[in-house]
Amino acid sequence: MKLLAYEQGGSYAIGLLDSTGEMIIPLAALGLNYHCMSDLIARATPKELAALSGAVSSPPGGCIPYKEVGKAAPIPHPRQDIICLGYNYLDHIKETTKLRGTLSVEPPAHAVYFSKRVNQALGDGGEIKARPDLDEQLDYEAELAVIIGKDAKNVPTDKAREYIFGYTILNDVSARTLQARHKQFYFGKSLDGFAPMGPWIVTADEFEQFPPRLGVSSYVNGELRQDSNTAQMIFDIPHIIEELSAGMTLLPGTIIATGTPSGVGMGFTPPRFLKAGDSVECVIEGIGRLRNTIA
């Protein structure tokens, strides 16, 4: 099922899409009083989740047309920083050698983790504010994001699937000058509005294969830029969860962005960075399409 957050009457609400993809079933219409997605992920019982799944094909009264609500990120205010992976696709490592000033294209021996601070994640259709006063090298990165569903500590790879609530799309927007200047990712990845996410969370049970092998692509002004598959990850989802949970408890609602493939703006010669007026679309097979514009 597809769970989403939306804006109505000046406040956030959560619901799920019906089987047509045209109507939202508010959780309140099902007698559930979760006020945000993080609360739902942490507290919903298996019985309640089963009821939600059943409502997709047999919606109750009180549904809302999807096209009539304000779009929001499924988790607009993450409770913690997003955990991100860098250099998790070999083809992306090759294209970033210019930025890093190295000729090495060997895959890393260990996963590269960093965090992305998010005050408020943008939803589908939201505007990414260009910050030419800080950086004129604005870039996009389409990524599969994993949403943890329950406390995860010392999770072996063969149990990792049990700890995943679902998946969404994240555009890891990046300010490349800041990223290079400060010799790390945090500041250049964390400017306000640099975390478009959505358009919804697709629950893990919708994917038969684990880890899922999904096409990942991005478009700028309709032009295909990135075109890959999550099967090309160097460190897959079970490895990531096992490694992280060995040293830290991953709480329900934790968001893990799994890295981006080649085709980002800085990888072109000359680079093709984003500018005001551009549209960016990140697409992941089985999840959907996340659209944003640069303002």
RACORGI-V251278 format. One line per field, one symbol per residue. psi: psi as a letter, one per 30 degrees, with the letter a starting at -180 (. if undefined). Layout:
BEGIN
psi = ???
END
This chain:
BEGIN
psi = ljklklkkgglkllalklffgfkkjkeefggkhkfleeeeeefkleeeeeeeeffefikalglkkefflkklkeieikflkkklklhgkefeeefgeeefhlfkgkkkflkjklljkjekkkakflkjjkiffekgiklljkkkkkjkflkjkhjleffeefgkeakakkjikkjeeeeeegglfeeffglkggikkaflkklfffjekkkkjkkkllkjhfkkekjakffgkejleeeeeeeefffkkjlkfkkjkglkalgleffljllilllkflkkkkkkkfebkjkllk.
END
